[in-house]
């Protein structure tokens, strides 16, 4: 799906199509009207305008994702929390989902043909889901694992893009079918216009909580390759391990309802095989980093678990609904002051709810995507967008964020290059005499000898790879808006 033309036009004006999609207009380019005051601003409904702060927000999220995914191994303090708690890495996925919601509100604000829009939503959901399976299902193995194709018996069906596609589908369908035609002229009319969406979000959240605490989790088994395990008895081959549960309401790694539902529906072989809880104290002597198993470690340390599971994705979709409401504020309120005030108040309420729910017994957990985690990260997303909006679209401080804005406008391309390691893999094809003497390995060796630190080399090489991937795609930065892609609302048709 195209990047969204909202406030603050870039270089290419746009026209509206009958189905509500914004297309570039190459035949008519009127000069922009200068803004003389804060109160004299372009309306969000103006198709010639673009919300630059949303692009910057998306770009910041993509850059943060690349940083924590690649440098997190060298610096565990910024890596995902092993199970409970949050780190900087645990805000990346919610930021993506929040941006999806904001984008949906702005993209479908004038959709006249609901059936046509629904077909587009379904097709884009399917394409985004399949792209996620291709990237994270095992077909691309990374630059250090030169194998081809994927074993269907072990393919991973869920992942980051699949979760985004699910959240996009639920939020977009609710925006098309569950919004009234009331004109918003007061807070009460705002609530009446979108109250059905709020009811749906509350019902889905209640269903998640009920299943999380109410589903009985029995004992379960998984296959373990004994030659790779310190828990084995010395025999080689597959070994069946049993995890003892037989309880309800557990939020720990081995006996939670999220993992049980995934094992029941998807099967143990199709889950993520290197879960984050392998960095807990029970499973790693180097916790919070990966490491050898401690003595007498529990058997579940070697079991699979999908961090983008079915039940947790239901709650993750609620972050899209939060972003959707922030987008509604942008559409229905024209004043910069009122927008930032409503966003700030909403963010504060979400943060207060997060701490209240955590005190009531539902701790912060990204793998489970608990209710407290959803509130905390949703509120943090609102704070971040409000701050960026104030700097970029109100104060027009844009030069420091131009790179982030470009990354946000081409987020899908950047994500594919980062998730599949396509750019480093392509560079590895250029070597001197031996395939091991390729450009990537030689660059890493040079930086390691220069900085004398493996942690530094991991960080610097990833940053260099990220910057190079941006330069590789910079030739597309002058394309019209229709040619610019976004991971949050990708146009895959």
N, C-alpha and C positions, 0 to 999 in steps of 0.2 A: 504494500500500500504506500502511496506517496507520502512524503513528508508533508505535514499539515500547513497550509497557507493560512496564517492567522494574523496576529499583530506584527507590525514592523516588517514590511516587505523587504526582500533581499534584492535580487537583480531582475527577476522575471515576474511580471504580473501574471494573473491567472483569471480564468473564467470558469463559471459553474456549468456542469453538465446537468442533464435532467435528473440523473440519479443521485445528485448531491456531491459527486466526486469533483475535485478541483483540478483543472487542467491548465497548462501554461498557454498563454496567448502570445504568439509570436508576431502578430500583425498590428497590435495596438499597445503602445508603451507610453502612456501619459506620464509626465513628470510627477514625482511624489509631491504632495502638499506638505509644506514644512509645518512642524509642530511648534506652536508658539507658547503653549502653556500646558500644564499637567491636565487641566480640565478639558483642553481641546485635544482629545486623543481620537485615534481611529477606532471605530467600533469593531468588535470581534466578528461581526457578520460581514464585514467588508472583505470580499474575496481577494483583494489586492494586498492584503496585509498578512503578516506572519508573526507568530509568537516566537521570537528569537530565544527567549529564556527557556522554552521547552526543549529546543534543540540543544542548548547548552546543558540543560539538566540531563538529557539523554547522553550527550557526549561525556559528561562527568561520570555517569553510571558505567558506560563502556570502558572508559579509562580506568576506573576503579576496579572493574571486573578483571581486566588484563593484569593490573598490578597485583591484586591479592591472589589470583589464581596462579600466576607464574612466580611471584616473589614470596608467596606465603610459605612455600617449602623451605626457603632460606631464612625467613623471619616468621616463626610460628605465632608471634604475638599478633600479627595482622591476619593470620589464617582463620578459618571458621572455628568457632568454639566447638570443642569435642562433643558436647551434647547440650548441657544447660549453659545459659549465659549468652552474651553476644559480643562480637568483635566487629571491627570495621568491615570485614568480609561479609558478615551476615546482613548487611544493609543493601548489598548489591541486588539480589533477586527482588526484594520488595520495591526498590527504586524502579526497576524495570516494570514491574506490574503496576505500580502507581502511575508511571508515565503512560502505560497502555490505557488506563482509565481516563486520564486527562485527554489523550489523543482521541479516544472514542467519542467523548462528549463534543469535541470540536469538529470532528469529521462528519458526524451524523446529525448535526443540529438542524439541518434543512433537508433531510431525506424525505422526498415526496412519494416515492414508490417503495413501500415496505417489502413487497415480495422480491423486487429486484435487489434491494439492499440485503435481504436475508440470504439470497442465493450467493451474493458476493461474500458475505460473512462466512457462510459454510465452506465455500471453495477456498478462501484464504486460510481458514482454520485448518482444513485438510492439508493444504500445501505447507503451511508452517509446521504442522505436526510431522509430516513426512520428512521435511528438511531436518528436523530435530532427530528423527530416527536415523537418518543417514549420517549425521555428524556425530551423534553420541551413542548410536546403537552398536557401534563396533566396526563400521566399514573403514573409517579413517582411524588409523592406529597411532598417529603421531610420528614425528620424524625419527625417533629412536627404535621404532618397532616396524621393521620392513616386512609386513605381511599383507596379503591381498584379500579383500572380501571379508565376509562375516559369517560365522556359524549361526544359522537361523535358530538352532536349538538353544543358543545362549544370547541371542540378541537382546539388547536392553531397549524396551519399548518406551520408557519414560525418560525425561530429561528436561533441560532448561527451556528449550523452545517448545516442547510439548506442553509444559506447564503454562507458558505464556499463551500458547494457542487456546488452552482451556479457559484461562481467565479472560482472554479476548472474546471468545465465543459467548460466555455467559454475560459479560458486561455489555457487549455490542447488541445481543439479542434483547436484553432488557431495555437498552436505550431505544431500540426500534419499536418494541411492542408494549413497553410498560411506562411510557411517558405520555402525559396528557397534553392537550393543546392550550392549556391555560396560559394567559399572559402573566408574567411575573412583575408585580408592582409593589410587593411587600414580602417580608419573611414568611408570612402565612401562605401566600399564594405560591411561594417557592416550595414550601413543604407539600402543598397539595399537588403540585405539578409532578413531583418525584416520589411521593410517599409509597407507591407500590414497589418501587425499586428498593426502598429501605426495608419494607416488609420482607421481600425476597432475601435480602442480605441477612436479616435477623433470623429468618427461618433456616437458611443454610448454615449459619453460625451455630444455631441451637442444635441442628442435626449433627454437626461435627462434634460438639461437646458431648452430646448424648452417646454417640458411637465411641468416642475416645474413652469415656468413663464407664460405659455400659456394656461393651462387647466383652464376652468371656474369651480369654486367650488360653487355649490348651497347651499342653506340651507339644513341641514340634522338633523336627529333625532337619538336618541339612548335610550336604555332602562336603567333605573336606579332603583336599589332596594332602595326604599325610606326610609326604616327603617335604612339603613346604611348611610344616607346622611343628612347633616345639611341643604341642600337645599330643603328638602322635606317639604310638608305641614302638616306632622304629620300622614299621612295615611300610612298603611303598604302595601307591595306588589310592583309590578313593576310600574314604572311611566315613561311616555314618555317625554323626554326632547328635546327641539329644539335648535340647534345652528345656529345662523344667520350668513351667509357668503355672497354669491352672488357677488363674486369678483374673480379676477385673480392675480397671482403673489404674494400672501401672503406667508410669510415664518414663520408665527407664528403658535403656536400649533393648533388652532381650524380650520383654513381655508386653509391649505396647500394642494397642489396636491398629495403629497405622501400619506397622510391619506385618501384623497378622493378616489384614485385609489384602495387602500386596502379595503376600505369599499364597493366599487362597485364590486370588483372581489371576495374577500374572504368573505365579510360579517362582520358586526360589532361584532357578537358573537365569531368569530374565531381570533380576534386580542388580543394582550397583554392587560390584564385588569388592570395593575398597572403601567401605563406609567411614564416616568421620569419627565414629565412636572407637575406632582403632587407635585413636590418640588419647583416649581417656586413661586415667591412672590404672584402671583395672587391666588395660590391654597394652600399655606401652610404658617401658621404663624411662622413656624420654618425654613423657607427657608434659606439655600439650603438643609435642611433636610425635611423628611416627617413630617407632623403635621396636626392638625385640620384645616379645611377650614376657611379662614378669613371671616369677615362679608361681605355680598354682593359679594361673589366670583362668577365668571362666571360659567355657567352651564357646559361648556366643561371640567372643572376640573375633572369631574367624568366620562368622556367618555374614551373609550379604544383607544389605538394607538399602532401600532406595530413598534418597533425600528428596526426590520429587515424586513421592508416592501418590496414590489415588486419593485417599482421605485427606492428606495434608494439602493436596492441590485444591480441595474444596475451600479450605480456609485461605489459601493463597489467592484464590479468585476474589476474596473479599477485599484484598488490597486494591484490586482493579476497581471495585465499587467505590472505595474511598477516593481514588483518583478521579473517578467519574463525577463525584459530587464537587470536587475542586474544579473540574472543568465546567460544571454547571454554574458555579459562581462566576467564572470568567465570562460565560456567555450572557448571563442575565444581569450582571452588575457592571456598569460602565466606568465607574470611578476607580482610579488606582488606589485611593485611600480605602474605599469600601472593600475592594478585593483583598488587599493585604490584611485588613482588619479581620475579615471573615475567615480568611485562611489561617491567620495566626491564632484566632480563638478556637477554630476547629482543631488545629494541631495540638493546642494546649489540652483540650478535652480528651483527645486520643491518648496523649501521654499520661494524663491522670488515670484514665481507664486502664492503661497498661500496668501501672504500678498497683492499682487497686486489685485487678485480676491476679497479679502475681502474689499479692499478699493473701488472697483467698485460696491459694493452693495450686495455681496453674503457672509454673515458672516459665521463663523465657527459653524457648527451644526452637531453633531454626529447622532441624530435621523433622520435628513434629508439626511445625508451623502453628504453635499454640496461639490461643486467643490473645494472651498478653503480648506475645511476639508480634502478632499482626497489628495490635494497637500501637505498640512502641515504634515499629518501623513505619507504619502509616503516618504517625505524627511526625516522625523525623523527616519523612519524605515531604510532608507539607511545609515544614520549617525550611528545608533546603530549597524547595521551589519558590517559596515566598522571598527568601533572601536573594536568589538568583534573579527573580522577576524584578525586584526592586532595583538591583544594580543594572541589569541589562535593558529592561523595557521602560523603567521609570527614569533612572538617571542616565541611561544610554552609555554606560561604561562597557564597551564591547570589545575593544582591541585585545585586552588580556585573555578573552575567552574565545577568540576566533578559531583556534584549533579545536577546542571542545565543541564549538558550534558545528564545525565541519564534520567532526566525528559523529555528532548526533544526527546529522542529515544523511550520513552514510553508515549508520550503525549496523545494519544487517551485514554489509560487506566486511566491516571491521570484525564483527563477531565471528563470522565464518572463518576468516583468516586466523583468528586467535584460537577458536575452539578446535578447529581441525589442524592447526599448525601448518596450514598450506603454504604460507610464505616461507618459513624456515625450511620446510621440506623441499620447496622448489630451489632454494639457494643451495641445498645440499647436493643438487645435481651438478654443480660446478666444483670440481676437485682437481688436485694436482697429483698425478701418478697413481695415487691410491684413493679409493672412495672415502677413507677416513680423513683424508686431508682436504676436506671440503671447506667452503667459506664459513659456514656456521661454526664448525669445530675449531677452525683456526682463529676465528674472531674471539671465541670464548677463551681459548688458550692464551691469546695475547692479553686480553683483559685480566685474566686470572694472574698472569705474571706481573702485570702492571699494578693491580690493586692488592695483590698478595692476600686475597680473601675469597674463598669459595662463595660465601654469602653475598659479598659485593658483586662477584661476577654473575651470580644468578640474577640479581636485581638489574644490573646494568645491561646485561645481554638481552633481557626481556624488554627493557625500555627501548634499547636500540632496535630490536625486532619490531616493536610496536610502531616506532617512528618510521622505520623503513617501509612498513606496510602502508602507512599513511602516504608516504611519498610515492609508493607504487601506484596508488589509486588516485593521486592528486589530479591526474589527467581528466578525471570525471567530475572535478569540482566546478567546471564551467558549464556543465550540462544543465538543461532546463530543469525546473522543479519536478517534472514528471519522471525524470530519469534518476532522481535521487531516492535512495532506499532507506528505510528505517526498520530496525528490528522490532520496534514497538508496534508499528502498523505497516508491516511489509506488504508491498503490492507484488504478489507472486504470479498474477495472471497476465 
